[in-house]
Amino acid sequence: MKVLITGGAGYIGTSLIESLVNSDHVSELIVYDNLSRGNRNLFIGNPKLEGAKLTFVQGELLDSRKLNSILKGVDLVYHLAANVTTPFSDQNPHLFEQVNHWGTAELVYALEKSNVKRLVYLSSVSVYGTSNSSKKVGDELNPRTFYGISKMRAEAHVERLMNKMETYIIRCGNVYGYNRSMRFDAVINTFLFEANFKNRITINGTGEQRRPFIHIDKAAQTLLTLSQAELANGIYNLVDKNWAIGEVVKELRAIYPDLEMIFVNQHMKMRELEVEGSQELTQMFSGNTKSLQDELRDFKAAFTF
């Protein structure tokens, strides 16, 4: 099986590639990335990728000619490439629209003319917006940020492919945990860095706001399984747990007992979102039963000092 991963040099892409290279059913991997985040850790001193049939192509989603060329002979596409931000951030509207929406549209146009058999598109739970009750697949979408709007519009393009190939839209929760290409703008990752090196974290609002989360290892494990899984075409929520920020802080303080906390707008209730994970995906990582505190301790052990 020949596999193309857009955004493969990113946070989730790195873990997914490290899993795919050990899969007997994968004969070749193509990483398609514009390296806009400046993260090149996937390519440097990575023993997991030694001897792998791996090719890197630097390119843009809006480059339709290059997309059409690179899709030749490809069996499976993971579309991870996106302009990414924290779920409730609201900035760079033009970039979100160009990359997340129209970039996905260009990929879909190319896929419609290709012989690709399966597409896994990584969307976001941000398409739900905010809510006081748990959201599940089929509930009304009400994105509250430019990022969420761009992902919702991208989903509409991807849905056109469901009559042509095996197509999965995966609405992913907030990803956390260590890997070589990790993001430090995700809330739990930011907390870990600040706690470890500053002994102080900053909490916005009351800390009671809830968010849907998924560990990077569970996300990668699920995406790997989707390369061969017999699953009906459709939309799925990739979420493990919904935690209040205060619950995450409690586990952090068990690891860093002297941790200081600074509250910003402490009496302001922040926007929150709870999402129900799709059982079809949850069972793909059900064997990983580590607690949040154990996951945080593993993360702490990855720091150099």
C-alpha positions as CSV (number, residue, x, y, z in Angstrom):
1,M,0.0,0.0,0.0
2,K,1.3,3.4,-1.0
3,V,0.4,6.1,1.5
4,L,0.4,9.9,1.2
5,I,0.3,12.1,4.4
6,T,-0.3,15.8,4.0
7,G,1.1,17.7,6.9
8,G,3.1,14.7,7.7
9,A,6.0,16.7,9.4
10,G,3.6,18.0,12.0
11,Y,2.7,16.9,15.5
12,I,0.2,14.2,14.7
13,G,1.9,13.3,11.4
14,T,5.2,12.5,13.1
15,S,3.6,9.9,15.4
16,L,1.5,8.5,12.6
17,I,4.5,8.0,10.4
18,E,6.5,6.4,13.1
19,S,3.6,3.9,13.5
20,L,3.1,3.3,9.7
21,V,6.7,2.5,8.9
22,N,6.5,-0.7,11.0
23,S,3.3,-1.8,9.2
24,D,3.7,-4.7,6.8
25,H,0.9,-3.5,4.6
26,V,2.6,-0.2,3.9
27,S,5.1,-0.3,1.1
28,E,5.8,3.4,0.6
29,L,5.2,6.6,2.6
30,I,5.1,10.1,1.0
31,V,5.2,13.1,3.4
32,Y,3.7,16.2,1.8
33,D,4.3,19.3,3.9
34,N,5.1,23.0,3.3
35,L,7.1,23.2,6.6
36,S,5.3,26.4,7.5
37,R,5.7,25.8,11.3
38,G,9.5,25.5,10.9
39,N,9.5,22.1,12.6
40,R,12.0,19.7,11.0
41,N,12.4,17.3,13.9
42,L,10.8,14.4,11.9
43,F,13.8,14.4,9.6
44,I,16.7,14.6,12.2
45,G,18.2,11.7,14.1
46,N,15.0,9.6,14.1
47,P,16.1,5.9,14.5
48,K,12.5,4.8,14.0
49,L,12.6,5.9,10.4
50,E,16.0,4.3,9.4
51,G,15.6,2.2,6.3
52,A,12.0,3.3,5.8
53,K,10.6,3.7,2.3
54,L,9.9,7.4,3.0
55,T,9.8,10.3,0.6
56,F,9.5,14.0,1.4
57,V,7.8,16.4,-1.0
58,Q,7.6,20.1,0.0
59,G,4.4,21.6,-1.4
60,E,1.3,23.6,-0.8
61,L,-2.3,22.3,-0.7
62,L,-3.2,25.1,-3.2
63,D,-0.7,23.7,-5.7
64,S,-3.2,21.6,-7.8
65,R,-0.6,20.6,-10.4
66,K,1.7,19.1,-7.7
67,L,-1.2,17.4,-5.9
68,N,-2.4,15.7,-9.1
69,S,1.2,14.5,-9.8
70,I,1.9,13.2,-6.3
71,L,-1.4,11.2,-6.0
72,K,-0.4,8.9,-8.9
73,G,-0.3,5.3,-7.6
74,V,-1.4,6.3,-4.0
75,D,-3.9,4.0,-2.3
76,L,-4.5,5.9,1.0
77,V,-4.4,9.6,1.8
78,Y,-4.2,11.0,5.3
79,H,-5.1,14.7,5.1
80,L,-3.6,16.2,8.3
81,A,-2.3,19.5,6.8
82,A,-4.0,22.6,8.2
83,N,-3.3,26.0,9.7
84,V,-3.7,24.9,13.3
85,T,-4.5,26.9,16.4
86,T,-5.9,26.4,19.9
87,P,-9.6,25.7,19.5
88,F,-10.9,29.0,21.0
89,S,-8.3,31.2,19.3
90,D,-9.6,33.7,16.7
91,Q,-6.9,35.1,14.5
92,N,-5.6,34.9,10.9
93,P,-9.0,34.4,9.2
94,H,-7.6,34.7,5.7
95,L,-5.0,32.0,6.3
96,F,-7.5,29.6,7.8
97,E,-9.8,30.1,4.8
98,Q,-7.1,29.6,2.3
99,V,-5.3,26.6,3.8
100,N,-8.0,24.7,5.7
101,H,-11.0,25.4,3.5
102,W,-9.7,26.0,-0.1
103,G,-6.6,23.9,0.4
104,T,-8.8,20.9,1.3
105,A,-11.1,21.8,-1.7
106,E,-8.0,21.5,-4.0
107,L,-7.1,18.2,-2.5
108,V,-10.7,16.9,-3.0
109,Y,-10.7,18.0,-6.7
110,A,-7.5,16.1,-7.2
111,L,-8.8,13.0,-5.4
112,E,-11.9,13.0,-7.6
113,K,-9.7,12.5,-10.6
114,S,-7.4,9.9,-8.9
115,N,-7.5,6.2,-8.2
116,V,-7.1,6.6,-4.4
117,K,-9.1,4.1,-2.5
118,R,-9.3,5.6,1.0
119,L,-9.2,9.1,2.6
120,V,-8.8,9.9,6.3
121,Y,-9.5,13.6,6.9
122,L,-8.5,15.0,10.3
123,S,-11.1,17.6,11.2
124,S,-11.7,19.2,14.6
125,V,-14.2,19.2,17.4
126,S,-14.1,23.0,17.0
127,V,-16.8,22.6,14.4
128,Y,-19.3,22.2,17.2
129,G,-18.5,25.6,18.7
130,T,-19.4,25.7,22.4
131,S,-22.0,23.9,24.5
132,N,-23.3,23.2,27.9
133,S,-24.0,19.6,27.1
134,S,-22.0,16.8,25.4
135,K,-22.0,17.0,21.6
136,K,-22.1,13.9,19.4
137,V,-21.9,13.2,15.7
138,G,-25.1,14.5,14.1
139,D,-25.6,17.4,16.4
140,E,-25.9,20.9,14.9
141,L,-22.6,22.6,14.0
142,N,-22.0,26.1,15.3
143,P,-18.3,27.0,15.1
144,R,-17.4,30.1,17.0
145,T,-13.9,30.8,15.5
146,F,-12.4,31.3,12.0
147,Y,-10.5,28.0,12.6
148,G,-13.7,26.1,13.3
149,I,-15.5,27.7,10.4
150,S,-12.7,26.7,8.0
151,K,-12.8,23.1,9.2
152,M,-16.6,22.9,8.8
153,R,-16.4,24.2,5.3
154,A,-13.6,21.7,4.5
155,E,-15.8,18.9,5.7
156,A,-18.4,19.8,3.2
157,H,-15.9,19.3,0.4
158,V,-14.7,16.0,1.8
159,E,-18.2,14.6,2.1
160,R,-18.5,14.7,-1.7
161,L,-16.0,11.8,-1.9
162,M,-18.1,9.4,0.2
163,N,-19.7,8.0,-3.0
164,K,-16.3,7.5,-4.7
165,M,-14.0,6.0,-2.1
166,E,-13.8,5.0,1.6
167,T,-13.9,8.3,3.3
168,Y,-13.6,9.1,7.0
169,I,-14.0,12.6,8.6
170,I,-12.4,12.4,12.0
171,R,-13.2,15.3,14.4
172,C,-10.3,15.3,16.7
173,G,-10.2,16.6,20.3
174,N,-7.3,18.6,21.9
175,V,-4.2,16.5,21.4
176,Y,-1.5,16.4,24.1
177,G,1.5,14.4,25.0
178,Y,5.2,14.2,24.0
179,N,6.6,13.5,20.6
180,R,9.5,14.9,18.5
181,S,7.4,17.4,16.7
182,M,5.1,18.4,19.5
183,R,3.2,21.7,19.7
184,F,3.6,23.9,22.8
185,D,0.5,26.0,22.0
186,A,-1.9,23.2,23.2
187,V,-3.1,23.7,26.8
188,I,-1.8,20.6,28.5
189,N,1.6,20.7,26.7
190,T,1.9,24.4,27.7
191,F,1.1,23.6,31.3
192,L,3.8,20.8,31.4
193,F,6.5,23.1,30.0
194,E,5.7,26.0,32.3
195,A,5.4,23.7,35.4
196,N,8.7,22.0,34.7
197,F,10.8,25.0,33.9
198,K,9.1,27.9,35.6
199,N,7.2,26.2,38.4
200,R,4.3,28.5,37.5
201,I,1.3,28.1,35.2
202,T,-1.2,30.7,33.9
203,I,-5.0,29.8,34.0
204,N,-7.5,31.8,32.1
205,G,-10.9,32.2,33.7
206,T,-12.2,30.1,36.6
207,G,-10.6,26.8,35.4
208,E,-14.0,25.2,35.4
209,Q,-14.2,25.2,31.6
210,R,-14.2,21.7,30.1
211,R,-12.5,20.5,26.9
212,P,-12.4,17.2,25.0
213,F,-8.9,15.6,24.9
214,I,-7.0,12.8,23.2
215,H,-3.4,11.7,23.9
216,I,-1.1,11.8,20.9
217,D,-0.4,8.0,21.1
218,K,-4.1,7.2,21.1
219,A,-4.7,9.5,18.2
220,A,-1.8,7.9,16.2
221,Q,-3.0,4.4,17.1
222,T,-6.5,5.2,15.8
223,L,-5.3,6.7,12.6
224,L,-3.0,3.7,12.0
225,T,-6.0,1.3,12.5
226,L,-8.0,3.3,10.0
227,S,-5.5,2.4,7.3
228,Q,-7.2,-1.0,7.2
229,A,-10.3,-0.9,9.4
230,E,-13.6,-2.1,8.0
231,L,-15.6,0.9,8.9
232,A,-18.6,2.6,7.3
233,N,-18.0,5.9,5.5
234,G,-18.9,8.7,7.7
235,I,-18.0,11.3,10.4
236,Y,-16.5,10.2,13.8
237,N,-15.4,12.0,17.0
238,L,-11.8,11.1,18.1
239,V,-12.1,12.0,21.8
240,D,-11.0,10.1,24.9
241,K,-11.9,12.2,27.9
242,N,-13.5,15.6,28.7
243,W,-11.7,17.4,31.5
244,A,-12.1,20.7,33.2
245,I,-8.9,22.7,33.2
246,G,-8.9,22.5,37.0
247,E,-8.9,18.7,36.8
248,V,-5.8,18.8,34.7
249,V,-4.1,21.2,37.1
250,K,-4.9,18.9,40.0
251,E,-3.0,16.1,38.4
252,L,-0.2,18.5,37.6
253,R,0.1,19.5,41.3
254,A,0.5,15.9,42.3
255,I,3.6,15.8,40.2
256,Y,4.8,19.4,41.0
257,P,3.6,20.0,44.6
258,D,5.0,23.5,44.8
259,L,3.5,24.6,41.6
260,E,2.3,28.2,41.6
261,M,-0.8,29.3,39.7
262,I,-1.7,32.7,38.2
263,F,-5.3,33.3,37.3
264,V,-6.2,35.7,34.6
265,N,-9.8,37.0,34.6
266,Q,-10.5,34.6,37.4
267,H,-14.2,35.4,37.7
268,M,-14.9,35.1,34.0
269,K,-16.6,32.0,32.8
270,M,-14.8,30.8,29.7
271,R,-16.3,29.1,26.7
272,E,-16.4,25.3,27.0
273,L,-17.1,22.2,25.0
274,E,-17.8,18.6,25.7
275,V,-17.8,16.0,23.0
276,E,-18.8,12.3,23.1
277,G,-16.2,10.1,21.5
278,S,-17.4,7.7,18.8
279,Q,-17.4,4.2,20.1
280,E,-16.1,2.9,16.7
281,L,-12.9,4.8,17.3
282,T,-12.7,4.5,21.1
283,Q,-12.3,0.8,20.8
284,M,-9.3,1.3,18.6
285,F,-7.2,2.6,21.5
286,S,-9.1,0.9,24.4
287,G,-6.0,-1.1,25.3
288,N,-4.1,2.0,26.3
289,T,-5.4,2.6,29.9
290,K,-2.9,4.9,31.4
291,S,-4.2,7.6,33.8
292,L,-3.8,11.3,33.0
293,Q,-1.3,11.5,35.8
294,D,0.8,8.7,34.4
295,E,0.7,10.3,31.0
296,L,1.9,13.6,32.5
297,R,4.7,11.8,34.3
298,D,5.8,10.2,31.0
299,F,5.8,13.6,29.5
300,K,7.9,15.0,32.3
301,A,10.5,12.3,31.8
302,A,11.0,13.4,28.2
303,F,12.3,16.8,29.3
304,T,16.1,17.1,29.2
305,F,16.3,18.7,32.6
